[in-house]
Amino acid sequence: MSRGTMYVIGGVAVAILLYVMLPGWLFTLAVLGLIAVPVVGYFMLDPSQRRKLRSQSRKRLG
């Protein structure tokens, strides 16, 4: 199993656990926070770092 797949499975498991434990509005805030962290991290990169990251992901696709 690839590393990305393990992260996705872990994320789904955490989301299900939070859904059971938290009220609806707090669950929504938690999920939005989990989505916002990598997006903010990406936008904090310099344009050259973003370019390098995009080129690495393209190399792995083929």
N, CA, C and O atoms as a Maestro MAE file, in Angstrom:
{
 s_m_m2io_version
 :::
 2.0.0
}

f_m_ct {
 s_m_title
 :::
 protein
 m_atom[248] {
  # First column is atom index #
  i_m_mmod_type
  r_m_x_coord
  r_m_y_coord
  r_m_z_coord
  i_m_residue_number
  s_m_chain_name
  s_m_pdb_residue_name
  s_m_pdb_atom_name
  i_m_atomic_number
  :::
  1 25 0.856 -1.173 0.000 1 A "MET " " N  " 7
  2 3 0.000 0.000 0.000 1 A "MET " " CA " 6
  3 2 0.905 1.240 0.000 1 A "MET " " C  " 6
  4 15 1.869 1.309 0.762 1 A "MET " " O  " 8
  5 25 0.594 2.197 -0.842 2 A "SER " " N  " 7
  6 3 1.424 3.385 -0.947 2 A "SER " " CA " 6
  7 2 1.209 4.310 0.256 2 A "SER " " C  " 6
  8 15 0.221 4.201 0.982 2 A "SER " " O  " 8
  9 25 2.150 5.206 0.436 3 A "ARG " " N  " 7
  10 3 2.082 6.136 1.552 3 A "ARG " " CA " 6
  11 2 0.875 7.062 1.455 3 A "ARG " " C  " 6
  12 15 0.233 7.362 2.461 3 A "ARG " " O  " 8
  13 25 0.570 7.511 0.244 4 A "GLY " " N  " 7
  14 3 -0.594 8.379 0.051 4 A "GLY " " CA " 6
  15 2 -1.899 7.686 0.409 4 A "GLY " " C  " 6
  16 15 -2.800 8.292 0.989 4 A "GLY " " O  " 8
  17 25 -1.989 6.408 0.056 5 A "THR " " N  " 7
  18 3 -3.193 5.641 0.387 5 A "THR " " CA " 6
  19 2 -3.354 5.506 1.890 5 A "THR " " C  " 6
  20 15 -4.466 5.602 2.409 5 A "THR " " O  " 8
  21 25 -2.258 5.284 2.586 6 A "MET " " N  " 7
  22 3 -2.326 5.176 4.048 6 A "MET " " CA " 6
  23 2 -2.783 6.486 4.670 6 A "MET " " C  " 6
  24 15 -3.547 6.477 5.635 6 A "MET " " O  " 8
  25 25 -2.329 7.608 4.135 7 A "TYR " " N  " 7
  26 3 -2.758 8.914 4.647 7 A "TYR " " CA " 6
  27 2 -4.254 9.121 4.423 7 A "TYR " " C  " 6
  28 15 -4.954 9.627 5.300 7 A "TYR " " O  " 8
  29 25 -4.735 8.731 3.257 8 A "VAL " " N  " 7
  30 3 -6.164 8.888 2.962 8 A "VAL " " CA " 6
  31 2 -7.000 8.028 3.895 8 A "VAL " " C  " 6
  32 15 -8.005 8.493 4.431 8 A "VAL " " O  " 8
  33 25 -6.598 6.783 4.093 9 A "ILE " " N  " 7
  34 3 -7.345 5.894 4.992 9 A "ILE " " CA " 6
  35 2 -7.331 6.441 6.418 9 A "ILE " " C  " 6
  36 15 -8.354 6.410 7.103 9 A "ILE " " O  " 8
  37 25 -6.183 6.941 6.867 10 A "GLY " " N  " 7
  38 3 -6.098 7.542 8.197 10 A "GLY " " CA " 6
  39 2 -6.965 8.777 8.326 10 A "GLY " " C  " 6
  40 15 -7.604 8.983 9.359 10 A "GLY " " O  " 8
  41 25 -6.996 9.603 7.288 11 A "GLY " " N  " 7
  42 3 -7.825 10.797 7.311 11 A "GLY " " CA " 6
  43 2 -9.306 10.477 7.375 11 A "GLY " " C  " 6
  44 15 -10.063 11.142 8.083 11 A "GLY " " O  " 8
  45 25 -9.718 9.461 6.638 12 A "VAL " " N  " 7
  46 3 -11.124 9.052 6.673 12 A "VAL " " CA " 6
  47 2 -11.475 8.500 8.050 12 A "VAL " " C  " 6
  48 15 -12.553 8.778 8.575 12 A "VAL " " O  " 8
  49 25 -10.569 7.719 8.636 13 A "ALA " " N  " 7
  50 3 -10.823 7.165 9.966 13 A "ALA " " CA " 6
  51 2 -10.958 8.278 11.007 13 A "ALA " " C  " 6
  52 15 -11.841 8.224 11.863 13 A "ALA " " O  " 8
  53 25 -10.093 9.277 10.937 14 A "VAL " " N  " 7
  54 3 -10.174 10.403 11.874 14 A "VAL " " CA " 6
  55 2 -11.463 11.182 11.662 14 A "VAL " " C  " 6
  56 15 -12.096 11.610 12.627 14 A "VAL " " O  " 8
  57 25 -11.857 11.371 10.403 15 A "ALA " " N  " 7
  58 3 -13.097 12.099 10.112 15 A "ALA " " CA " 6
  59 2 -14.310 11.360 10.666 15 A "ALA " " C  " 6
  60 15 -15.220 11.985 11.212 15 A "ALA " " O  " 8
  61 25 -14.332 10.042 10.532 16 A "ILE " " N  " 7
  62 3 -15.455 9.266 11.072 16 A "ILE " " CA " 6
  63 2 -15.477 9.358 12.584 16 A "ILE " " C  " 6
  64 15 -16.544 9.505 13.180 16 A "ILE " " O  " 8
  65 25 -14.314 9.272 13.213 17 A "LEU " " N  " 7
  66 3 -14.223 9.387 14.668 17 A "LEU " " CA " 6
  67 2 -14.700 10.758 15.144 17 A "LEU " " C  " 6
  68 15 -15.437 10.852 16.125 17 A "LEU " " O  " 8
  69 25 -14.287 11.811 14.461 18 A "LEU " " N  " 7
  70 3 -14.732 13.160 14.824 18 A "LEU " " CA " 6
  71 2 -16.227 13.326 14.612 18 A "LEU " " C  " 6
  72 15 -16.898 13.991 15.402 18 A "LEU " " O  " 8
  73 25 -16.751 12.726 13.551 19 A "TYR " " N  " 7
  74 3 -18.186 12.830 13.270 19 A "TYR " " CA " 6
  75 2 -19.014 12.229 14.399 19 A "TYR " " C  " 6
  76 15 -20.069 12.751 14.758 19 A "TYR " " O  " 8
  77 25 -18.519 11.122 14.954 20 A "VAL " " N  " 7
  78 3 -19.234 10.458 16.037 20 A "VAL " " CA " 6
  79 2 -19.119 11.247 17.339 20 A "VAL " " C  " 6
  80 15 -20.076 11.309 18.112 20 A "VAL " " O  " 8
  81 25 -17.956 11.850 17.586 21 A "MET " " N  " 7
  82 3 -17.688 12.463 18.880 21 A "MET " " CA " 6
  83 2 -18.117 13.928 18.994 21 A "MET " " C  " 6
  84 15 -18.424 14.387 20.094 21 A "MET " " O  " 8
  85 25 -18.146 14.663 17.898 22 A "LEU " " N  " 7
  86 3 -18.370 16.108 17.968 22 A "LEU " " CA " 6
  87 2 -19.750 16.483 17.431 22 A "LEU " " C  " 6
  88 15 -20.312 15.765 16.605 22 A "LEU " " O  " 8
  89 25 -20.297 17.612 17.902 23 A "PRO " " N  " 7
  90 3 -21.545 18.123 17.306 23 A "PRO " " CA " 6
  91 2 -21.306 18.552 15.855 23 A "PRO " " C  " 6
  92 15 -20.162 18.720 15.431 23 A "PRO " " O  " 8
  93 25 -22.374 18.724 15.112 24 A "GLY " " N  " 7
  94 3 -22.288 19.002 13.679 24 A "GLY " " CA " 6
  95 2 -21.453 20.203 13.303 24 A "GLY " " C  " 6
  96 15 -20.608 20.104 12.413 24 A "GLY " " O  " 8
  97 25 -21.661 21.341 13.954 25 A "TRP " " N  " 7
  98 3 -20.932 22.558 13.572 25 A "TRP " " CA " 6
  99 2 -19.465 22.458 13.940 25 A "TRP " " C  " 6
  100 15 -18.615 22.993 13.228 25 A "TRP " " O  " 8
  101 25 -19.149 21.783 15.039 26 A "LEU " " N  " 7
  102 3 -17.749 21.629 15.434 26 A "LEU " " CA " 6
  103 2 -17.032 20.646 14.516 26 A "LEU " " C  " 6
  104 15 -15.855 20.820 14.200 26 A "LEU " " O  " 8
  105 25 -17.751 19.615 14.094 27 A "PHE " " N  " 7
  106 3 -17.193 18.665 13.128 27 A "PHE " " CA " 6
  107 2 -16.861 19.381 11.822 27 A "PHE " " C  " 6
  108 15 -15.801 19.157 11.237 27 A "PHE " " O  " 8
  109 25 -17.763 20.237 11.370 28 A "THR " " N  " 7
  110 3 -17.537 20.987 10.134 28 A "THR " " CA " 6
  111 2 -16.309 21.878 10.253 28 A "THR " " C  " 6
  112 15 -15.506 21.949 9.322 28 A "THR " " O  " 8
  113 25 -16.151 22.554 11.378 29 A "LEU " " N  " 7
  114 3 -14.961 23.390 11.598 29 A "LEU " " CA " 6
  115 2 -13.684 22.558 11.599 29 A "LEU " " C  " 6
  116 15 -12.670 22.979 11.043 29 A "LEU " " O  " 8
  117 25 -13.725 21.387 12.216 30 A "ALA " " N  " 7
  118 3 -12.547 20.523 12.278 30 A "ALA " " CA " 6
  119 2 -12.147 20.054 10.876 30 A "ALA " " C  " 6
  120 15 -10.965 20.066 10.533 30 A "ALA " " O  " 8
  121 25 -13.116 19.645 10.077 31 A "VAL " " N  " 7
  122 3 -12.817 19.185 8.716 31 A "VAL " " CA " 6
  123 2 -12.290 20.330 7.868 31 A "VAL " " C  " 6
  124 15 -11.349 20.142 7.097 31 A "VAL " " O  " 8
  125 25 -12.876 21.507 7.994 32 A "LEU " " N  " 7
  126 3 -12.363 22.664 7.249 32 A "LEU " " CA " 6
  127 2 -10.941 23.005 7.672 32 A "LEU " " C  " 6
  128 15 -10.120 23.386 6.837 32 A "LEU " " O  " 8
  129 25 -10.642 22.870 8.966 33 A "GLY " " N  " 7
  130 3 -9.285 23.107 9.445 33 A "GLY " " CA " 6
  131 2 -8.302 22.099 8.877 33 A "GLY " " C  " 6
  132 15 -7.181 22.459 8.518 33 A "GLY " " O  " 8
  133 25 -8.715 20.829 8.791 34 A "LEU " " N  " 7
  134 3 -7.838 19.798 8.239 34 A "LEU " " CA " 6
  135 2 -7.570 20.025 6.752 34 A "LEU " " C  " 6
  136 15 -6.502 19.675 6.249 34 A "LEU " " O  " 8
  137 25 -8.529 20.603 6.060 35 A "ILE " " N  " 7
  138 3 -8.330 20.908 4.643 35 A "ILE " " CA " 6
  139 2 -7.490 22.173 4.480 35 A "ILE " " C  " 6
  140 15 -6.687 22.269 3.552 35 A "ILE " " O  " 8
  141 25 -7.671 23.142 5.375 36 A "ALA " " N  " 7
  142 3 -7.006 24.442 5.237 36 A "ALA " " CA " 6
  143 2 -5.502 24.364 5.504 36 A "ALA " " C  " 6
  144 15 -4.743 25.136 4.918 36 A "ALA " " O  " 8
  145 25 -5.057 23.467 6.363 37 A "VAL " " N  " 7
  146 3 -3.635 23.423 6.740 37 A "VAL " " CA " 6
  147 2 -2.731 23.168 5.523 37 A "VAL " " C  " 6
  148 15 -1.797 23.943 5.317 37 A "VAL " " O  " 8
  149 25 -2.958 22.124 4.705 38 A "PRO " " N  " 7
  150 3 -2.068 21.942 3.550 38 A "PRO " " CA " 6
  151 2 -2.213 23.036 2.492 38 A "PRO " " C  " 6
  152 15 -1.246 23.369 1.806 38 A "PRO " " O  " 8
  153 25 -3.424 23.599 2.356 39 A "VAL " " N  " 7
  154 3 -3.626 24.665 1.372 39 A "VAL " " CA " 6
  155 2 -2.825 25.901 1.764 39 A "VAL " " C  " 6
  156 15 -2.160 26.507 0.923 39 A "VAL " " O  " 8
  157 25 -2.887 26.272 3.031 40 A "VAL " " N  " 7
  158 3 -2.124 27.426 3.513 40 A "VAL " " CA " 6
  159 2 -0.625 27.158 3.384 40 A "VAL " " C  " 6
  160 15 0.135 28.048 3.002 40 A "VAL " " O  " 8
  161 25 -0.200 25.941 3.699 41 A "GLY " " N  " 7
  162 3 1.211 25.581 3.553 41 A "GLY " " CA " 6
  163 2 1.678 25.705 2.115 41 A "GLY " " C  " 6
  164 15 2.789 26.170 1.864 41 A "GLY " " O  " 8
  165 25 0.850 25.299 1.170 42 A "TYR " " N  " 7
  166 3 1.200 25.415 -0.252 42 A "TYR " " CA " 6
  167 2 1.339 26.880 -0.657 42 A "TYR " " C  " 6
  168 15 2.278 27.248 -1.363 42 A "TYR " " O  " 8
  169 25 0.406 27.710 -0.210 43 A "PHE " " N  " 7
  170 3 0.456 29.119 -0.592 43 A "PHE " " CA " 6
  171 2 1.577 29.881 0.104 43 A "PHE " " C  " 6
  172 15 1.921 30.982 -0.324 43 A "PHE " " O  " 8
  173 25 2.153 29.327 1.161 44 A "MET " " N  " 7
  174 3 3.280 29.976 1.825 44 A "MET " " CA " 6
  175 2 4.598 29.733 1.089 44 A "MET " " C  " 6
  176 15 5.598 30.387 1.385 44 A "MET " " O  " 8
  177 25 4.611 28.804 0.139 45 A "LEU " " N  " 7
  178 3 5.824 28.531 -0.625 45 A "LEU " " CA " 6
  179 2 6.115 29.660 -1.597 45 A "LEU " " C  " 6
  180 15 5.208 30.356 -2.051 45 A "LEU " " O  " 8
  181 25 7.403 29.834 -1.913 46 A "ASP " " N  " 7
  182 3 7.790 30.774 -2.961 46 A "ASP " " CA " 6
  183 2 7.330 30.224 -4.306 46 A "ASP " " C  " 6
  184 15 7.099 29.022 -4.434 46 A "ASP " " O  " 8
  185 25 7.192 31.097 -5.319 47 A "PRO " " N  " 7
  186 3 6.800 30.594 -6.642 47 A "PRO " " CA " 6
  187 2 7.771 29.539 -7.194 47 A "PRO " " C  " 6
  188 15 7.335 28.594 -7.852 47 A "PRO " " O  " 8
  189 25 9.064 29.683 -6.939 48 A "SER " " N  " 7
  190 3 10.014 28.682 -7.429 48 A "SER " " CA " 6
  191 2 9.831 27.343 -6.706 48 A "SER " " C  " 6
  192 15 9.989 26.284 -7.315 48 A "SER " " O  " 8
  193 25 9.504 27.386 -5.425 49 A "GLN " " N  " 7
  194 3 9.267 26.150 -4.678 49 A "GLN " " CA " 6
  195 2 7.991 25.469 -5.161 49 A "GLN " " C  " 6
  196 15 7.936 24.241 -5.242 49 A "GLN " " O  " 8
  197 25 6.969 26.254 -5.482 50 A "ARG " " N  " 7
  198 3 5.728 25.680 -6.016 50 A "ARG " " CA " 6
  199 2 5.986 25.005 -7.352 50 A "ARG " " C  " 6
  200 15 5.477 23.916 -7.619 50 A "ARG " " O  " 8
  201 25 6.790 25.665 -8.196 51 A "ARG " " N  " 7
  202 3 7.123 25.106 -9.498 51 A "ARG " " CA " 6
  203 2 7.847 23.772 -9.336 51 A "ARG " " C  " 6
  204 15 7.553 22.809 -10.045 51 A "ARG " " O  " 8
  205 25 8.798 23.723 -8.396 52 A "LYS " " N  " 7
  206 3 9.546 22.496 -8.145 52 A "LYS " " CA " 6
  207 2 8.614 21.391 -7.640 52 A "LYS " " C  " 6
  208 15 8.743 20.237 -8.049 52 A "LYS " " O  " 8
  209 25 7.693 21.734 -6.768 53 A "LEU " " N  " 7
  210 3 6.741 20.759 -6.233 53 A "LEU " " CA " 6
  211 2 5.831 20.220 -7.338 53 A "LEU " " C  " 6
  212 15 5.564 19.020 -7.392 53 A "LEU " " O  " 8
  213 25 5.356 21.105 -8.219 54 A "ARG " " N  " 7
  214 3 4.505 20.653 -9.324 54 A "ARG " " CA " 6
  215 2 5.269 19.751 -10.280 54 A "ARG " " C  " 6
  216 15 4.717 18.767 -10.772 54 A "ARG " " O  " 8
  217 25 6.535 20.069 -10.551 55 A "SER " " N  " 7
  218 3 7.302 19.239 -11.469 55 A "SER " " CA " 6
  219 2 7.571 17.865 -10.864 55 A "SER " " C  " 6
  220 15 7.604 16.874 -11.593 55 A "SER " " O  " 8
  221 25 7.763 17.783 -9.553 56 A "GLN " " N  " 7
  222 3 7.978 16.483 -8.914 56 A "GLN " " CA " 6
  223 2 6.725 15.630 -8.992 56 A "GLN " " C  " 6
  224 15 6.812 14.426 -9.231 56 A "GLN " " O  " 8
  225 25 5.553 16.239 -8.792 57 A "SER " " N  " 7
  226 3 4.322 15.456 -8.833 57 A "SER " " CA " 6
  227 2 4.035 14.976 -10.255 57 A "SER " " C  " 6
  228 15 3.478 13.894 -10.440 57 A "SER " " O  " 8
  229 25 4.406 15.763 -11.253 58 A "ARG " " N  " 7
  230 3 4.204 15.334 -12.645 58 A "ARG " " CA " 6
  231 2 5.107 14.165 -12.999 58 A "ARG " " C  " 6
  232 15 4.706 13.275 -13.749 58 A "ARG " " O  " 8
  233 25 6.328 14.159 -12.465 59 A "LYS " " N  " 7
  234 3 7.262 13.070 -12.754 59 A "LYS " " CA " 6
  235 2 6.724 11.748 -12.201 59 A "LYS " " C  " 6
  236 15 6.924 10.697 -12.810 59 A "LYS " " O  " 8
  237 25 6.055 11.795 -11.072 60 A "ARG " " N  " 7
  238 3 5.561 10.567 -10.453 60 A "ARG " " CA " 6
  239 2 4.331 10.014 -11.152 60 A "ARG " " C  " 6
  240 15 4.028 8.828 -11.016 60 A "ARG " " O  " 8
  241 25 3.610 10.854 -11.902 61 A "LEU " " N  " 7
  242 3 2.389 10.382 -12.555 61 A "LEU " " CA " 6
  243 2 2.706 9.397 -13.673 61 A "LEU " " C  " 6
  244 15 1.989 8.411 -13.842 61 A "LEU " " O  " 8
  245 25 3.750 9.640 -14.428 62 A "GLY " " N  " 7
  246 3 4.041 8.820 -15.598 62 A "GLY " " CA " 6
  247 2 4.836 7.651 -15.255 62 A "GLY " " C  " 6
  248 15 5.169 6.852 -16.131 62 A "GLY " " O  " 8
  :::
 }
 m_bond[247] {
  # First column is bond index #
  i_m_from
  i_m_to
  i_m_order
  :::
  1 1 2 1
  2 2 3 1
  3 3 4 2
  4 3 5 1
  5 5 6 1
  6 6 7 1
  7 7 8 2
  8 7 9 1
  9 9 10 1
  10 10 11 1
  11 11 12 2
  12 11 13 1
  13 13 14 1
  14 14 15 1
  15 15 16 2
  16 15 17 1
  17 17 18 1
  18 18 19 1
  19 19 20 2
  20 19 21 1
  21 21 22 1
  22 22 23 1
  23 23 24 2
  24 23 25 1
  25 25 26 1
  26 26 27 1
  27 27 28 2
  28 27 29 1
  29 29 30 1
  30 30 31 1
  31 31 32 2
  32 31 33 1
  33 33 34 1
  34 34 35 1
  35 35 36 2
  36 35 37 1
  37 37 38 1
  38 38 39 1
  39 39 40 2
  40 39 41 1
  41 41 42 1
  42 42 43 1
  43 43 44 2
  44 43 45 1
  45 45 46 1
  46 46 47 1
  47 47 48 2
  48 47 49 1
  49 49 50 1
  50 50 51 1
  51 51 52 2
  52 51 53 1
  53 53 54 1
  54 54 55 1
  55 55 56 2
  56 55 57 1
  57 57 58 1
  58 58 59 1
  59 59 60 2
  60 59 61 1
  61 61 62 1
  62 62 63 1
  63 63 64 2
  64 63 65 1
  65 65 66 1
  66 66 67 1
  67 67 68 2
  68 67 69 1
  69 69 70 1
  70 70 71 1
  71 71 72 2
  72 71 73 1
  73 73 74 1
  74 74 75 1
  75 75 76 2
  76 75 77 1
  77 77 78 1
  78 78 79 1
  79 79 80 2
  80 79 81 1
  81 81 82 1
  82 82 83 1
  83 83 84 2
  84 83 85 1
  85 85 86 1
  86 86 87 1
  87 87 88 2
  88 87 89 1
  89 89 90 1
  90 90 91 1
  91 91 92 2
  92 91 93 1
  93 93 94 1
  94 94 95 1
  95 95 96 2
  96 95 97 1
  97 97 98 1
  98 98 99 1
  99 99 100 2
  100 99 101 1
  101 101 102 1
  102 102 103 1
  103 103 104 2
  104 103 105 1
  105 105 106 1
  106 106 107 1
  107 107 108 2
  108 107 109 1
  109 109 110 1
  110 110 111 1
  111 111 112 2
  112 111 113 1
  113 113 114 1
  114 114 115 1
  115 115 116 2
  116 115 117 1
  117 117 118 1
  118 118 119 1
  119 119 120 2
  120 119 121 1
  121 121 122 1
  122 122 123 1
  123 123 124 2
  124 123 125 1
  125 125 126 1
  126 126 127 1
  127 127 128 2
  128 127 129 1
  129 129 130 1
  130 130 131 1
  131 131 132 2
  132 131 133 1
  133 133 134 1
  134 134 135 1
  135 135 136 2
  136 135 137 1
  137 137 138 1
  138 138 139 1
  139 139 140 2
  140 139 141 1
  141 141 142 1
  142 142 143 1
  143 143 144 2
  144 143 145 1
  145 145 146 1
  146 146 147 1
  147 147 148 2
  148 147 149 1
  149 149 150 1
  150 150 151 1
  151 151 152 2
  152 151 153 1
  153 153 154 1
  154 154 155 1
  155 155 156 2
  156 155 157 1
  157 157 158 1
  158 158 159 1
  159 159 160 2
  160 159 161 1
  161 161 162 1
  162 162 163 1
  163 163 164 2
  164 163 165 1
  165 165 166 1
  166 166 167 1
  167 167 168 2
  168 167 169 1
  169 169 170 1
  170 170 171 1
  171 171 172 2
  172 171 173 1
  173 173 174 1
  174 174 175 1
  175 175 176 2
  176 175 177 1
  177 177 178 1
  178 178 179 1
  179 179 180 2
  180 179 181 1
  181 181 182 1
  182 182 183 1
  183 183 184 2
  184 183 185 1
  185 185 186 1
  186 186 187 1
  187 187 188 2
  188 187 189 1
  189 189 190 1
  190 190 191 1
  191 191 192 2
  192 191 193 1
  193 193 194 1
  194 194 195 1
  195 195 196 2
  196 195 197 1
  197 197 198 1
  198 198 199 1
  199 199 200 2
  200 199 201 1
  201 201 202 1
  202 202 203 1
  203 203 204 2
  204 203 205 1
  205 205 206 1
  206 206 207 1
  207 207 208 2
  208 207 209 1
  209 209 210 1
  210 210 211 1
  211 211 212 2
  212 211 213 1
  213 213 214 1
  214 214 215 1
  215 215 216 2
  216 215 217 1
  217 217 218 1
  218 218 219 1
  219 219 220 2
  220 219 221 1
  221 221 222 1
  222 222 223 1
  223 223 224 2
  224 223 225 1
  225 225 226 1
  226 226 227 1
  227 227 228 2
  228 227 229 1
  229 229 230 1
  230 230 231 1
  231 231 232 2
  232 231 233 1
  233 233 234 1
  234 234 235 1
  235 235 236 2
  236 235 237 1
  237 237 238 1
  238 238 239 1
  239 239 240 2
  240 239 241 1
  241 241 242 1
  242 242 243 1
  243 243 244 2
  244 243 245 1
  245 245 246 1
  246 246 247 1
  247 247 248 2
  :::
 }
}
